Every structure is written in structure tokens, then in C-alpha cells.
Amino acid sequence: MGKKRSKKKILKYLDKPLLIVTILLFVIGLIMVFSSSNVTAYMSHAVSPYNYFIKQACFLLCGIFIFFVMIRFNTKAYGIFSWILLIVIVASLIILLIYGKATNHAVSWFDFGPFSFQPSEFVKVIFIVWMARFYEMSDKKLNSYSSSLFPPFVACGIALLIMLQPDLGTAIIFTAIVASLFISSPVSKTIKSKTLFGCFGLIGVLALVITSTGNTVLLERQASRFDFKDPCSKLLTTGSQVCNGYIAINNGGLIGVGLGNSTQKYLYLPEAYTDFIFAIIVEEMGSLFGVFIILLYIFVLYRILLIGRKSYTNRGAMMAYGVAIYIFCHIAVNLLGLFGLIPLTGVPLPFMSYGGSFTICLIAALTIVQRIAIENKLLEETKK
């Protein structure tokens, strides 16, 4: 009976607004994965139209199981486990580069038959927890460069492994997460300012080298993505996906053509159920519904930041802020790429895109935030 009461008490302190909105977003995403993938599944892969829908439902069920396991542990325990998980995931990235096979021009996945595993997705969430835990443990040594710069130094090595796959989009998001967490960390302002100044200088030098060498530092496929302006003038070459995304959004208008009635999912958009799912959502459900989803995203980010702000520990605050940055970067990079404002990077859209590794990582990240909310409320109760 005691265990049941304990479990109920934990669930009682969940952040209900965040929970309700995230469930709503996952349900919308599952419906849209089916709508956007059924044609591709049947016509391109000769499998059931329900293939990707069933797989995504399985990923969500797996994520729910992970949620109920993780929510029982406090954030301090997450930090302890993160050391082991970080070593395992970095080893996976190294093994992948040696023995992995290319899929979609990148060696990013371990293939296990019907499912695949992408270590670079997991490393984002694991590193958020590890970095928060590291700075908490090193709180008294944060005026020394050796302690303060150790996480960024490790992150540089991981980012290099991801870039070698090559997966530039994931590497950029990972770097943005680490940089944002470093800025929000309790490291002294002097070390932060000198480090950031040095990093910006290095980025400037690299940009100059790339520009002066005519982009020869990048692979031809990566360099071509920087030619992203006016995509419809390159409809038969590099602008095909973005231009067809524009057509889908234009077809949708304000209220859409109706659920399941998209024309662009008929193989015009090769990744209709992953990178370009938002274009299909707008085509079928309309621009008003697209704006509604963006407002839900804003609400989710607001709740996460609020939970982080209310945290009584640097550890909890950094974890919550890291998750907010993680979700925001994915939303921004996906939608800006879809609208042709930045180069396409193949980054999934949170809650909407099909994908096992990303879905499970997203649920794990949200569980961390919910656990922080629980700890905040338990501490508030104790103080009363």
C-alpha cells in the first residue's frame, strides 16, 4: 500500500498543463505520421500503409514505459547514471564510425532490422544531464579553467564525432545546447567571457577558411545546401524539397484540404513524415492549425523555463533550461529549413516527426523536466 501511495503522490505533483499539452502534441503527431506516411509506405516500400503509424505508436509506448521508470528517480540519480551513459554513447559513436553503414549519405544509425538506433540523438539529452551534474559537483572549483572548461572540451570531441558521420545539423544543435548551458552555468563571468570570445574568434577563422577555399572543407552535398535561396528556381535540383514544401503550404491555405487529402505526400516530398511533416500538416489542416501548433510549442517552452526558474538547485535549473534549448533548436532548425530561411539539415520536428530515437529521447527529456517540477513542489511542501 505504501508503494502505491508513494507512486500516486509522485504523479500528483506532475506539471499538469505541460503534461496535457505534450500528450495533445504527441497524439496530433501520431495522426499526422499516419496521414503523411501511408502513401510512401505502400508505394515506395511495398509495406502496409499503417507501417510507420504502428512503429511510431510502439515508440510512444516504449517512451511511456521509460517515463514511469524515470519518474521514480530524483534528478541527482539521473546525474549519477549520466556518467555511465555518456561513456557508452561516446563509445557507440566511435564504433559507428568504424563499423557503421551509410544511410541517407550519413553513418548515423545502428540498424537492427525493423528498428534503428541513432546515438547522436541520445547524446544530446545525456549530455544535458551530465553537464548539469558535473557543474554541481565542481561548484567550489568553478573559478579554475580546468574544471570549468572540461565539459565544453568533451563536447568538442563529441561534436567532431557527429560531424564525421557527417551530420552537420545534429552537430550544430548539440553545440548550441552545450554553449547555452555553459552560459547559464555557475562558472565565473571572467572564464565565460574569455571562452566565448575565443570560440567566436575560432568560428570566424573557420568561416574565413571555408569561404577562401570555396567550401572545399565541406562535402559537396553539404556545400550545396548553402545554396538555399529561391529554391523553386532549382526545382529539378537542390530546391526540389523546399519548393514542394512551399506548394504544400500554399495548397493548404487557411483551413486546409482535409485530413488525408494532401497531394504533396504522393512522393513529391521524399521525407513527408519526417523532416517535412509540418508542410503536410499545413496542407491538410491549414495555416490556422499550423499557427495553433506553434502556439502549443511556445506554451511547452514557457512551462519548461518556468519549472527551471522555480528550481531550488542549479542542477534542476540547468537540466530544465537544457531541455528547453534542445526542443527549441529542433523546432527552429526544422521550420526555418522548411521555409527556406536556412539550409536544410534533416532535423526532426518535435512531437510530429516519425522516428524512434528522437521520440524516446524527447519523452525522456520531458520526464526529466516533470521530475524537476515534482522536486520543486515537494520542497515547497516541506518549507510550509
C-alpha positions as CSV (number, residue, x, y, z in Angstrom):
1,M,0.0,0.0,0.0
2,G,2.9,2.3,0.9
3,K,4.4,2.0,-2.6
4,K,1.1,2.7,-4.2
5,R,0.6,5.8,-2.1
6,S,4.1,6.9,-3.0
7,K,3.6,6.5,-6.7
8,K,0.3,8.4,-6.5
9,K,1.9,11.2,-4.6
10,I,4.7,11.5,-7.2
11,L,2.2,11.6,-10.1
12,K,0.1,14.1,-8.1
13,Y,2.9,16.7,-8.4
14,L,3.4,16.4,-12.1
15,D,3.1,19.7,-14.0
16,K,-0.4,19.1,-15.4
17,P,-0.5,21.9,-18.0
18,L,2.8,20.7,-19.5
19,L,1.6,17.1,-19.4
20,I,-1.7,17.8,-21.1
21,V,-0.2,19.8,-23.9
22,T,2.6,17.3,-24.6
23,I,0.1,14.5,-24.8
24,L,-2.0,16.5,-27.2
25,L,1.0,17.2,-29.4
26,F,2.1,13.5,-29.4
27,V,-1.5,12.5,-30.4
28,I,-1.6,15.1,-33.2
29,G,1.9,13.9,-34.3
30,L,0.8,10.2,-34.4
31,I,-2.2,11.0,-36.5
32,M,-0.1,13.1,-38.9
33,V,2.6,10.4,-39.2
34,F,-0.1,8.0,-40.5
35,S,-1.6,10.6,-42.8
36,S,1.8,11.7,-44.3
37,S,3.4,8.2,-44.5
38,N,0.7,5.8,-45.8
39,V,1.3,6.6,-49.4
40,T,5.1,6.3,-49.2
41,A,4.9,3.1,-47.2
42,Y,2.7,1.4,-49.7
43,M,4.1,2.9,-53.0
44,S,7.8,3.2,-52.2
45,H,8.5,0.4,-49.6
46,A,5.7,-2.1,-50.5
47,V,4.6,-2.4,-46.9
48,S,1.3,-1.8,-45.1
49,P,0.1,1.8,-45.2
50,Y,-0.1,1.5,-41.4
51,N,3.6,0.6,-41.1
52,Y,5.0,3.9,-39.8
53,F,1.9,4.6,-37.8
54,I,2.3,1.2,-35.9
55,K,6.1,1.8,-35.4
56,Q,5.6,5.3,-34.1
57,A,2.9,4.0,-31.7
58,C,5.4,1.4,-30.5
59,F,8.0,4.2,-29.9
60,L,5.4,6.1,-27.9
61,L,4.6,3.1,-25.8
62,C,8.3,2.5,-25.2
63,G,8.6,6.2,-24.2
64,I,5.7,5.9,-21.7
65,F,7.4,2.9,-20.1
66,I,10.6,4.9,-19.8
67,F,8.6,7.8,-18.3
68,F,7.2,5.6,-15.5
69,V,10.6,4.2,-14.8
70,M,12.5,7.5,-14.8
71,I,9.9,9.5,-12.8
72,R,10.6,7.4,-9.7
73,F,14.3,8.6,-9.5
74,N,15.3,12.0,-8.4
75,T,17.5,14.3,-10.6
76,K,20.6,13.5,-8.5
77,A,20.3,9.9,-9.6
78,Y,20.0,11.0,-13.2
79,G,23.3,12.7,-12.8
80,I,25.0,9.6,-11.4
81,F,23.7,7.4,-14.3
82,S,24.7,10.0,-16.9
83,W,28.4,9.3,-16.4
84,I,27.9,5.7,-17.4
85,L,25.5,6.5,-20.2
86,L,27.9,9.2,-21.6
87,I,30.8,6.7,-21.8
88,V,28.5,4.1,-23.5
89,I,27.1,6.6,-26.0
90,V,30.5,8.1,-26.9
91,A,31.8,4.5,-27.4
92,S,28.8,3.9,-29.7
93,L,29.6,7.0,-31.8
94,I,33.2,5.7,-32.2
95,I,32.1,2.1,-33.1
96,L,29.5,3.6,-35.6
97,L,32.3,5.5,-37.5
98,I,34.4,2.3,-37.7
99,Y,31.7,-0.3,-38.5
100,G,28.6,1.6,-39.4
101,K,26.9,1.6,-42.9
102,A,25.8,4.8,-44.6
103,T,22.1,5.6,-44.7
104,N,20.9,8.7,-46.5
105,H,24.6,9.7,-47.0
106,A,25.4,9.5,-43.3
107,V,26.7,6.9,-40.9
108,S,24.4,7.8,-38.1
109,W,22.4,4.7,-37.3
110,F,22.8,1.2,-35.9
111,D,20.5,-1.0,-38.0
112,F,18.6,-3.6,-36.0
113,G,16.2,-4.9,-38.7
114,P,12.8,-3.2,-38.4
115,F,14.3,-0.6,-36.0
116,S,17.4,1.6,-35.9
117,F,19.3,3.4,-33.1
118,Q,20.8,6.8,-33.5
119,P,23.4,7.5,-30.8
120,S,23.8,11.2,-31.7
121,E,20.2,11.8,-30.6
122,F,20.7,10.2,-27.2
123,V,23.9,12.1,-26.6
124,K,22.1,15.5,-26.6
125,V,19.8,14.6,-23.6
126,I,22.5,12.6,-21.8
127,F,25.0,15.5,-22.1
128,I,22.4,18.0,-20.6
129,V,22.1,15.8,-17.5
130,W,25.8,15.1,-17.3
131,M,26.8,18.7,-17.7
132,A,24.4,19.9,-15.0
133,R,25.6,17.2,-12.6
134,F,29.3,18.0,-13.4
135,Y,29.0,21.7,-12.6
136,E,27.1,20.8,-9.4
137,M,29.9,18.5,-8.2
138,S,32.5,21.1,-9.2
139,D,30.8,24.0,-7.6
140,K,33.8,25.0,-5.5
141,K,36.2,24.8,-8.4
142,L,34.4,26.9,-11.0
143,N,37.0,29.7,-10.8
144,S,39.6,27.4,-12.4
145,Y,39.8,26.8,-16.1
146,S,40.5,23.1,-15.8
147,S,37.2,22.4,-14.0
148,S,35.1,25.0,-15.9
149,L,36.2,24.1,-19.4
150,F,36.1,20.3,-19.1
151,P,32.5,19.8,-20.3
152,P,33.0,22.1,-23.3
153,F,36.2,20.3,-24.1
154,V,34.4,16.9,-24.0
155,A,31.6,18.4,-26.1
156,C,34.0,19.4,-28.8
157,G,35.2,15.8,-29.1
158,I,31.6,14.6,-29.4
159,A,30.7,17.3,-31.9
160,L,33.6,16.2,-34.0
161,L,32.5,12.6,-34.0
162,I,29.0,13.7,-35.1
163,M,30.4,15.8,-37.9
164,L,32.5,12.9,-39.2
165,Q,29.3,10.9,-39.8
166,P,28.7,13.5,-41.4
167,D,25.6,15.0,-39.6
168,L,26.1,18.8,-39.6
169,G,22.6,19.6,-38.3
170,T,22.8,17.4,-35.2
171,A,26.4,18.7,-34.5
172,I,25.1,22.3,-34.7
173,I,22.2,21.6,-32.3
174,F,24.4,19.8,-29.9
175,T,26.9,22.6,-29.9
176,A,24.2,25.2,-29.3
177,I,22.8,23.2,-26.3
178,V,26.3,23.0,-24.8
179,A,27.1,26.7,-25.4
180,S,23.7,27.7,-23.9
181,L,24.2,25.5,-20.8
182,F,27.8,26.9,-20.4
183,I,26.4,30.4,-20.4
184,S,23.7,29.5,-17.8
185,S,26.2,27.6,-15.6
186,P,27.6,28.9,-12.3
187,V,31.1,29.3,-13.9
188,S,32.7,32.7,-13.2
189,K,31.9,35.5,-15.6
190,T,35.6,36.0,-16.4
191,I,36.0,32.5,-17.7
192,K,32.8,32.6,-19.6
193,S,33.6,35.9,-21.4
194,K,37.2,34.8,-22.3
195,T,35.9,31.4,-23.5
196,L,33.1,32.8,-25.6
197,F,35.4,35.4,-27.1
198,G,37.9,32.7,-28.1
199,C,35.1,30.5,-29.6
200,F,33.7,33.3,-31.7
201,G,37.2,34.1,-32.9
202,L,37.7,30.4,-33.9
203,I,34.4,30.3,-35.7
204,G,35.4,33.5,-37.5
205,V,38.7,31.9,-38.6
206,L,36.9,28.7,-39.8
207,A,34.3,30.7,-41.7
208,L,37.1,32.7,-43.4
209,V,39.0,29.4,-44.3
210,I,35.8,27.8,-45.7
211,T,35.0,31.0,-47.7
212,S,38.5,31.4,-49.1
213,T,38.7,27.7,-50.1
214,G,35.4,27.8,-51.9
215,N,33.6,25.5,-49.4
216,T,36.1,22.7,-50.2
217,V,36.3,21.9,-46.5
218,L,32.7,20.7,-46.7
219,L,31.4,17.7,-48.6
220,E,29.8,18.6,-52.0
221,R,26.4,17.6,-50.7
222,Q,26.8,19.8,-47.6
223,A,28.1,22.7,-49.6
224,S,25.1,22.5,-52.0
225,R,22.7,23.0,-49.1
226,F,24.1,26.5,-48.6
227,D,22.6,27.4,-52.0
228,F,19.1,27.6,-50.4
229,K,17.8,30.9,-51.7
230,D,15.0,30.9,-54.3
231,P,14.5,27.1,-54.2
232,C,11.8,27.0,-56.8
233,S,14.3,28.2,-59.5
234,K,16.2,25.0,-58.7
235,L,13.1,22.7,-58.7
236,L,14.8,19.9,-60.5
237,T,18.0,20.0,-58.5
238,T,18.7,21.3,-54.9
239,G,15.5,23.2,-54.5
240,S,13.1,20.3,-55.0
241,Q,12.2,19.5,-51.4
242,V,11.8,23.1,-50.2
243,C,9.8,24.2,-53.3
244,N,7.4,21.2,-52.9
245,G,7.1,22.2,-49.2
246,Y,6.0,25.7,-50.4
247,I,3.5,24.1,-52.7
248,A,2.0,22.0,-49.9
249,I,1.7,25.1,-47.6
250,N,0.1,27.1,-50.5
251,N,-2.3,24.3,-51.2
252,G,-3.4,24.3,-47.6
253,G,-4.5,27.9,-47.4
254,L,-6.2,28.9,-44.1
255,I,-8.2,25.7,-43.4
256,G,-6.5,23.0,-45.4
257,V,-7.7,20.5,-48.0
258,G,-8.7,18.0,-45.3
259,L,-7.0,15.3,-43.3
260,G,-5.5,12.6,-45.6
261,N,-6.1,14.7,-48.7
262,S,-2.5,16.0,-49.3
263,T,-1.2,15.8,-52.8
264,Q,2.4,16.5,-52.0
265,K,2.8,13.3,-49.9
266,Y,2.4,11.4,-53.2
267,L,6.2,11.1,-53.4
268,Y,6.8,14.8,-54.2
269,L,8.2,15.2,-50.7
270,P,10.5,12.2,-50.1
271,E,10.6,12.8,-46.3
272,A,7.0,13.8,-45.8
273,Y,6.6,12.0,-42.5
274,T,9.9,13.2,-41.0
275,D,11.6,16.5,-42.0
276,F,8.7,17.9,-44.0
277,I,5.8,16.8,-41.9
278,F,4.8,20.4,-41.0
279,A,4.3,21.1,-44.7
280,I,1.8,18.2,-44.9
281,I,0.1,19.3,-41.6
282,V,-0.5,22.8,-43.1
283,E,-1.6,21.4,-46.5
284,E,-4.2,19.1,-44.9
285,M,-5.2,21.1,-41.8
286,G,-4.5,24.7,-42.9
287,S,-2.3,27.6,-41.8
288,L,-4.5,28.3,-38.8
289,F,-3.8,24.8,-37.4
290,G,-0.1,25.3,-38.1
291,V,-0.2,28.5,-36.0
292,F,-2.1,26.6,-33.3
293,I,0.8,24.0,-33.2
294,I,3.4,26.8,-32.9
295,L,1.4,28.3,-30.0
296,L,1.4,24.9,-28.3
297,Y,5.2,24.8,-28.8
298,I,5.6,28.2,-27.2
299,F,3.4,27.1,-24.3
300,V,5.6,24.0,-23.8
301,L,8.8,26.0,-23.8
302,Y,7.3,28.6,-21.4
303,R,6.3,25.8,-18.9
304,I,9.7,24.2,-19.1
305,L,11.5,27.5,-18.5
306,L,9.1,28.3,-15.6
307,I,9.9,25.0,-14.0
308,G,13.6,25.6,-14.4
309,R,13.3,29.1,-12.9
310,K,11.4,27.7,-9.8
311,S,14.1,25.0,-9.2
312,Y,15.9,25.2,-5.9
313,T,19.1,23.7,-7.3
314,N,21.5,24.7,-10.1
315,R,21.3,21.1,-11.2
316,G,17.5,21.3,-11.8
317,A,17.6,24.7,-13.4
318,M,20.3,23.7,-15.9
319,M,18.6,20.5,-16.8
320,A,15.3,22.3,-17.5
321,Y,17.0,25.1,-19.5
322,G,18.9,22.4,-21.4
323,V,15.7,20.6,-22.4
324,A,14.1,23.9,-23.4
325,I,17.1,24.7,-25.7
326,Y,17.0,21.1,-27.0
327,I,13.4,21.4,-28.1
328,F,13.6,25.0,-29.3
329,C,16.7,24.2,-31.5
330,H,14.9,21.3,-33.2
331,I,11.7,23.5,-33.8
332,A,13.7,26.4,-35.1
333,V,16.1,24.5,-37.4
334,N,13.3,22.3,-38.9
335,L,10.9,25.2,-39.6
336,L,13.5,27.6,-40.8
337,G,14.8,25.0,-43.2
338,L,11.3,24.2,-44.3
339,F,10.6,27.9,-45.1
340,G,13.9,28.2,-46.9
341,L,15.4,30.7,-44.4
342,I,18.4,28.4,-43.6
343,P,19.9,25.3,-45.3
344,L,18.1,22.0,-44.9
345,T,19.7,19.8,-42.2
346,G,17.4,16.8,-41.8
347,V,16.4,17.7,-38.2
348,P,13.1,16.1,-36.9
349,L,10.2,18.3,-35.7
350,P,9.4,17.7,-32.0
351,F,6.2,15.7,-31.3
352,M,5.4,15.5,-35.1
353,S,8.1,13.7,-37.0
354,Y,8.4,10.0,-37.3
355,G,11.5,8.5,-35.5
356,G,12.2,6.1,-32.7
357,S,15.4,7.6,-31.3
358,F,14.2,11.1,-31.3
359,T,10.7,10.3,-29.8
360,I,12.2,8.3,-27.0
361,C,14.8,11.0,-26.2
362,L,12.1,13.7,-26.3
363,I,9.9,11.8,-23.8
364,A,13.0,11.1,-21.6
365,A,13.8,14.9,-21.7
366,L,10.3,15.8,-20.8
367,T,10.3,13.3,-17.9
368,I,13.4,15.0,-16.5
369,V,11.5,18.3,-16.5
370,Q,8.5,16.7,-14.9
371,R,10.8,15.2,-12.2
372,I,12.2,18.7,-11.5
373,A,8.6,20.0,-11.2
374,I,7.9,17.2,-8.6
375,E,11.0,18.1,-6.6
376,N,10.1,21.8,-6.7
377,K,6.6,21.1,-5.3
378,L,7.9,18.6,-2.7
379,L,10.4,21.2,-1.4
380,E,7.7,23.9,-1.3
381,E,5.6,21.5,0.8
382,T,8.5,20.8,3.1
383,K,9.1,24.5,3.7
384,K,5.4,25.0,4.6
